[in-house]
Amino acid sequence: MGYYVLTASGGDYAIDTLALYYSRFGELYTLSVDDVINRDTFPSFVNWFEKRAEEKERRRREKARRNKDHQPSEKIVSEHANKLT
């Protein structure tokens, strides 16, 4: 579904079939997109999906920035090492 949503929101490909592969059983099931998607409500789902992805990316970047800010600088490490010797 994620790939279909991405193509529906401006991707370069058209997807008309979705598939589920159950590797344990060697079974492949295919479904028509029209059997899965409600065309009336799908635009609001795409909107929700995009907002959720943007929010997750924003949180990921904030976390990465916080982790970077909390890493000790070389000076602090060097001062600590000097105290140990």
Helices and strands as residue ranges (DSSP letters): H 2-8, E 17-22, E 27-32, H 33-36, H 42-70, H 74-84
